Amino acid sequence: MLESEEMQNEGTFKDSNIETFIPHRFLRNAHLQTLAGNFLRRENRLPEPQERLFQVEENVQVLCHCHWQPEPQSRATVLIVHGLEGSSLSQYVIGTGSKAWDLGMNVVRMNMRNCGGTEHLTSTLYHSGLSNDVGSVVRTLLEQEKLERIGLVGYSMGGNLVLKLAGEWGSNAPPELKAVATVSPSADLAASADAIHEKANRVYEWKFLLSLMRRYRRKCSLFPEIYRKTRLPRSIREFDDLIIAPHNGFAGAQDYYDRASASRVADKIAVPTLVVHSTDDPFIRMLPETRDKFAGNTHVTLVETQHGGHCAFIAHPNGYDGRWAERQIIEFFLRHGMA
């Protein structure tokens, strides 16, 4: 196929400034994209971080790795939130952070509660509805560091969290919040939980389940008065039914999905927001009504591509490292008050 033809068919955009995504010629398959995106290492150009604990609610702390430029108050700050069972060391976090740092931005890599080896910092579990954790870190940074500009980045589960936060804040978001960007956000939790249980995706589901259960067993050891060992769930939905819902005040997995999905508040987002989603993502689904909410919100730039897999979007390294989604995030931020 000629490049011009591929560009015409490679996705739909609401922003003419978005560069067309053309997948690497050897990575047109969604699973190959997803695996390569997860396992191929990024160059880490970030300096040694300042480790900092943030109290997000009573008896709950989260660990962030902060990288400050000279005179940080005058620089834009990028806060990056990882996905399910990831951490501040996830490859896409390092890649995005390095690109932001190279352009003179401060970088804060946030671990969700319990992640990054922090199970001991809270007796609670983490889940997709904890947008207030991100909001608490943002407000603390603005208050204590006197930051003038901040942008939020979220991948997968982290994408749901930052979209949910932006929707909940609506027009009352802090004026310092200039932009939000997400890649492969799990904004429709129920549909995505069902998709990962499909036969073709079982290897992903088991990878997540085994990791989630290892973490849960650590919580059982640390807080035996709260948690009891249980059998290995057979699906993500069953894990959420057995463990997440009862320990977090949800009636069940479906109630959790309904209340925690960012799609519920997508039409309330009132800051410039980038949503990057591939229609060949193996297990993240975007429902038609959610797509309509994004497309109908003038503050949201929805970028849907035919290829890209999950949190991957690896293109040919034509003058850069080929991490197309990371590049679009930084360029979007530069166009929306983060320069």
ROROKOL-428261 format. One record per residue (C-alpha): residue in one letter; residue number from 0; chain; x, y, z. Coordinates in steps of 0.001 Angstrom, whole numbers. Each point is the difference from the previous one (the first is absolute). Example, Ala and Ser with C-alpha at 12.3 -4.5 7.8 and 13.67 -1.06 7.14 Angstrom:
ROROKOL-428261
resn:resi:chain:X:Y:Z
a:0:A:12300:-4500:7800 .
s:1:A:1370:3440:-660 .
***
This chain:
ROROKOL-428261
resn:resi:chain:X:Y:Z
m:0:A:0:0:0 .
l:1:A:1290:3477:-831 .
e:2:A:662:2227:2991 .
s:3:A:-2588:2538:-1176 .
e:4:A:-2661:-2720:-61 .
e:5:A:1026:-1255:3413 .
m:6:A:-174:3512:1434 .
q:7:A:-3555:329:-1265 .
n:8:A:-1043:-3181:1732 .
e:9:A:2121:-19:3136 .
g:10:A:-2484:1665:2318 .
t:11:A:-2319:2874:708 .
f:12:A:1097:3209:1687 .
k:13:A:-1638:3134:1358 .
d:14:A:3243:1974:-87 .
s:15:A:1861:694:-3227 .
n:16:A:3187:506:2050 .
i:17:A:105:-3695:911 .
e:18:A:2561:-1889:-2039 .
t:19:A:-1439:-3034:-1780 .
f:20:A:1027:-3294:1583 .
i:21:A:1571:-2490:-2380 .
p:22:A:1041:-3179:1843 .
h:23:A:3438:-1479:-366 .
r:24:A:-119:-2328:-2984 .
f:25:A:811:-3047:2158 .
l:26:A:-2483:956:2734 .
r:27:A:-3359:326:-1710 .
n:28:A:-1391:-2845:2106 .
a:29:A:-1694:1243:3186 .
h:30:A:1572:-2643:2243 .
l:31:A:3487:635:-1369 .
q:32:A:-474:3736:588 .
t:33:A:-1217:-624:3561 .
l:34:A:2833:-2353:892 .
a:35:A:2682:2160:-1596 .
g:36:A:-1366:3079:1732 .
n:37:A:169:-1758:3344 .
f:38:A:3382:-1700:-270 .
l:39:A:2183:2199:-2217 .
r:40:A:1927:2336:2258 .
r:41:A:-33:3787:-304 .
e:42:A:3081:2110:487 .
n:43:A:-257:1525:3461 .
r:44:A:1270:3582:-171 .
l:45:A:-1450:1044:3349 .
p:46:A:2356:1040:2816 .
e:47:A:-102:-1673:3403 .
p:48:A:-3409:668:1525 .
q:49:A:-1057:1530:3253 .
e:50:A:-2098:-2640:1746 .
r:51:A:-3010:1544:1663 .
l:52:A:-2987:-1352:1905 .
f:53:A:-3389:1682:-365 .
q:54:A:-2820:-577:2447 .
v:55:A:-3105:-361:-2145 .
e:56:A:-2372:-856:2831 .
e:57:A:260:-950:3652 .
n:58:A:2531:-2824:453 .
v:59:A:588:-252:-3745 .
q:60:A:3216:1113:-1699 .
v:61:A:1163:-306:-3593 .
l:62:A:3569:143:-1275 .
c:63:A:1000:2383:-2765 .
h:64:A:3336:425:-1741 .
c:65:A:573:3686:-712 .
h:66:A:2451:1540:-2442 .
w:67:A:361:3767:369 .
q:68:A:1513:2385:-2516 .
p:69:A:1825:3135:1192 .
e:70:A:-2567:2582:1168 .
p:71:A:-2763:-2653:-99 .
q:72:A:-2840:2405:807 .
s:73:A:430:1679:-3384 .
r:74:A:93:-3311:-1914 .
a:75:A:-2943:-2094:-1125 .
t:76:A:-420:-3224:1999 .
v:77:A:-1130:-3355:-1416 .
l:78:A:-1595:-2505:2393 .
i:79:A:-71:-3535:-1449 .
v:80:A:-2255:-2807:1280 .
h:81:A:627:-3638:-946 .
g:82:A:-2394:-2843:-794 .
l:83:A:-1202:-3140:1781 .
e:84:A:2881:-1746:1806 .
g:85:A:2462:2529:-1377 .
s:86:A:2077:2518:1918 .
s:87:A:2036:3163:-357 .
l:88:A:2579:-2205:-1757 .
s:89:A:-2347:-1137:-2799 .
q:90:A:1635:480:-3389 .
y:91:A:-2586:2464:-1315 .
v:92:A:393:2069:3187 .
i:93:A:3767:176:-501 .
g:94:A:-374:771:-3707 .
t:95:A:-2559:2768:463 .
g:96:A:1880:1436:2948 .
s:97:A:3269:105:-1928 .
k:98:A:-1611:1862:-2908 .
a:99:A:-1555:2538:2371 .
w:100:A:3292:452:1868 .
d:101:A:1917:601:-3216 .
l:102:A:-2299:2966:-721 .
g:103:A:582:1579:3393 .
m:104:A:-3040:-1284:1873 .
n:105:A:-94:-1289:3565 .
v:106:A:-1032:-3662:194 .
v:107:A:-1892:-1763:2789 .
r:108:A:-408:-3769:-350 .
m:109:A:-2830:-1131:2256 .
n:110:A:-501:-3465:1445 .
m:111:A:-3593:-869:740 .
r:112:A:-550:-1131:3568 .
n:113:A:1631:-3423:610 .
c:114:A:2015:182:-3222 .
g:115:A:3750:350:-327 .
g:116:A:592:-2091:3134 .
t:117:A:-2171:2166:2263 .
e:118:A:-2536:-2506:1337 .
h:119:A:1084:904:3539 .
l:120:A:-1021:3657:-401 .
t:121:A:-3722:-710:205 .
s:122:A:-2338:-2708:1206 .
t:123:A:-2239:615:-3013 .
l:124:A:45:-1396:-3545 .
y:125:A:281:2002:-3211 .
h:126:A:-2592:82:-2757 .
s:127:A:-1175:1943:-3063 .
g:128:A:-2231:2388:1904 .
l:129:A:2680:1711:2099 .
s:130:A:146:3215:-2011 .
n:131:A:124:1938:3274 .
d:132:A:3494:-1414:611 .
v:133:A:1215:1725:-3154 .
g:134:A:-1905:3133:899 .
s:135:A:1538:78:3464 .
v:136:A:3532:-253:-1428 .
v:137:A:-781:2774:-2494 .
r:138:A:-1363:2350:2658 .
t:139:A:2933:-694:2340 .
l:140:A:2508:713:-2772 .
l:141:A:-1752:3235:-932 .
e:142:A:-227:1134:3606 .
q:143:A:3443:-982:1228 .
e:144:A:2097:484:-3139 .
k:145:A:-1875:3080:-1266 .
l:146:A:-161:-1474:-3485 .
e:147:A:-1470:2160:-2729 .
r:148:A:-812:-2667:-2600 .
i:149:A:-699:-3715:254 .
g:150:A:-1110:-2665:-2466 .
l:151:A:-1255:-3512:748 .
v:152:A:921:-3138:-1941 .
g:153:A:-1646:-3379:514 .
y:154:A:511:-3364:-1656 .
s:155:A:-2697:-2703:12 .
m:156:A:-1360:-91:3584 .
g:157:A:1889:3222:680 .
g:158:A:-1764:1453:-3026 .
n:159:A:-3362:-805:1542 .
l:160:A:1099:1658:3243 .
v:161:A:1093:3299:-1539 .
l:162:A:-3035:173:-2305 .
k:163:A:-2287:-708:2931 .
l:164:A:1719:2700:2047 .
a:165:A:-287:2536:-2825 .
g:166:A:-3689:-841:-407 .
e:167:A:-684:233:3723 .
w:168:A:1772:3350:216 .
g:169:A:-1768:1264:-3117 .
s:170:A:136:3780:-199 .
n:171:A:1299:114:3595 .
a:172:A:3407:-1464:-839 .
p:173:A:2973:1927:1410 .
p:174:A:964:2766:-2430 .
e:175:A:3551:-1372:4 .
l:176:A:-1250:-3190:-1690 .
k:177:A:689:722:-3661 .
a:178:A:-494:-3345:-1719 .
v:179:A:-689:-3714:404 .
a:180:A:1221:-2796:-2276 .
t:181:A:-843:-3709:33 .
v:182:A:1091:-3060:-1943 .
s:183:A:-2185:-3125:-188 .
p:184:A:-2188:1184:2916 .
s:185:A:-2255:-2639:1558 .
a:186:A:-2913:2421:127 .
d:187:A:-2579:-2794:-472 .
l:188:A:1017:-2414:2742 .
a:189:A:-2734:-2621:-391 .
a:190:A:458:-391:-3745 .
s:191:A:3773:-211:394 .
a:192:A:-218:-2544:2840 .
d:193:A:-2155:-2187:-2230 .
a:194:A:2304:488:-2991 .
i:195:A:3108:-1146:1871 .
h:196:A:-1856:-3228:862 .
e:197:A:-385:-863:-3683 .
k:198:A:1961:-3078:-1071 .
a:199:A:2503:1976:-2087 .
n:200:A:846:2168:3013 .
r:201:A:258:-2574:2754 .
v:202:A:3800:270:149 .
y:203:A:-360:3681:937 .
e:204:A:-2704:-751:2523 .
w:205:A:2058:-2683:1726 .
k:206:A:3040:2271:94 .
f:207:A:-2042:2642:1801 .
l:208:A:-1759:-2491:2278 .
l:209:A:3211:-1640:1175 .
s:210:A:1561:3390:715 .
l:211:A:-3122:1286:1763 .
m:212:A:-186:-3106:2167 .
r:213:A:3676:247:962 .
r:214:A:-672:3537:1156 .
y:215:A:-3160:-1072:1808 .
r:216:A:1900:-2731:1842 .
r:217:A:2504:2631:1154 .
k:218:A:-2898:2049:1310 .
c:219:A:-1289:-3084:1829 .
s:220:A:3377:-375:1701 .
l:221:A:263:3688:901 .
f:222:A:-3592:436:1156 .
p:223:A:-1356:-3432:1032 .
e:224:A:-2725:1654:2050 .
i:225:A:-1510:1414:-3211 .
y:226:A:759:-2436:-2812 .
r:227:A:-483:-3737:-298 .
k:228:A:1585:-2265:-2559 .
t:229:A:-2370:-1112:-2725 .
r:230:A:51:-2255:-3042 .
l:231:A:1477:1185:-3252 .
p:232:A:-2726:1836:-1937 .
r:233:A:-668:-1223:-3515 .
s:234:A:-397:3448:-1529 .
i:235:A:631:3682:650 .
r:236:A:-3718:475:531 .
e:237:A:-2:-2768:2619 .
f:238:A:3044:1579:1716 .
d:239:A:-1894:3269:189 .
d:240:A:-3083:-1800:1324 .
l:241:A:1887:-1999:2641 .
i:242:A:2603:2521:1150 .
i:243:A:-293:3551:-1315 .
a:244:A:-3743:560:441 .
p:245:A:-488:-1240:3599 .
h:246:A:3094:1815:1293 .
n:247:A:-872:3306:-1643 .
g:248:A:-3703:477:625 .
f:249:A:-1315:-1240:-3338 .
a:250:A:-2981:-2357:-300 .
g:251:A:1905:-2112:-2513 .
a:252:A:2199:200:-3068 .
q:253:A:-2711:1547:-2177 .
d:254:A:-728:2695:2575 .
y:255:A:3728:701:205 .
y:256:A:297:277:-3787 .
d:257:A:-3046:2254:-261 .
r:258:A:1222:2395:2670 .
a:259:A:3724:-8:-816 .
s:260:A:-82:324:-3816 .
a:261:A:1109:3370:-1347 .
s:262:A:-2595:-332:-2770 .
r:263:A:-2607:1031:2571 .
v:264:A:1430:3534:148 .
a:265:A:1690:295:-3422 .
d:266:A:-2406:2715:-1091 .
k:267:A:934:2125:3035 .
i:268:A:3695:353:-887 .
a:269:A:784:3700:-376 .
v:270:A:3791:152:-575 .
p:271:A:1852:-826:-3237 .
t:272:A:170:-3797:-34 .
l:273:A:1579:-2499:-2372 .
v:274:A:-1396:-3541:-211 .
v:275:A:2040:-2467:-2086 .
h:276:A:-1656:-3362:-648 .
s:277:A:637:-2745:-2522 .
t:278:A:-2943:-1962:-1343 .
d:279:A:2230:-3096:-51 .
d:280:A:812:239:3731 .
p:281:A:-236:-3648:1108 .
f:282:A:-1982:655:3184 .
i:283:A:-937:3649:476 .
r:284:A:-3405:770:-1476 .
m:285:A:-1546:3398:-641 .
l:286:A:-3783:-196:-188 .
p:287:A:-1853:1986:-2688 .
e:288:A:-1674:2229:2580 .
t:289:A:3385:803:1552 .
r:290:A:1443:795:-3408 .
d:291:A:-2949:2329:-579 .
k:292:A:637:1763:3322 .
f:293:A:3649:571:-855 .
a:294:A:-778:1055:-3569 .
g:295:A:-2710:2382:1195 .
n:296:A:2194:1697:2603 .
t:297:A:1809:2973:-1546 .
h:298:A:2715:-252:2672 .
v:299:A:914:-3562:-1004 .
t:300:A:2181:-1009:-2931 .
l:301:A:-833:-3614:-789 .
v:302:A:2606:-1840:-2055 .
e:303:A:-994:-3484:-1137 .
t:304:A:2378:-2075:-2080 .
q:305:A:-443:-3355:-1714 .
h:306:A:3297:-1303:1378 .
g:307:A:2010:560:3146 .
g:308:A:-936:-2769:2420 .
h:309:A:-140:805:3699 .
c:310:A:2195:2876:1249 .
a:311:A:2424:-649:-2866 .
f:312:A:-389:2044:-3217 .
i:313:A:3475:-821:-1298 .
a:314:A:800:1683:-3311 .
h:315:A:3170:95:-2078 .
p:316:A:2742:1922:1857 .
n:317:A:37:2791:-2561 .
g:318:A:2081:2648:1738 .
y:319:A:-1244:-1047:3456 .
d:320:A:-376:-3223:1950 .
g:321:A:-3239:-1051:-1708 .
r:322:A:-2121:274:3164 .
w:323:A:-2769:1830:-1801 .
a:324:A:-2509:342:2868 .
e:325:A:2619:1418:2370 .
r:326:A:959:2534:-2648 .
q:327:A:-3641:1043:-548 .
i:328:A:-473:554:3731 .
i:329:A:2928:2388:249 .
e:330:A:-957:1888:-3151 .
f:331:A:-3610:280:1214 .
f:332:A:1242:1438:3290 .
l:333:A:2191:2517:-1801 .
r:334:A:-3033:1203:-1949 .
h:335:A:-2079:382:3164 .
g:336:A:1844:2193:2433 .
m:337:A:2843:-2301:1028 .
a:338:A:2800:1558:-2084 .
***
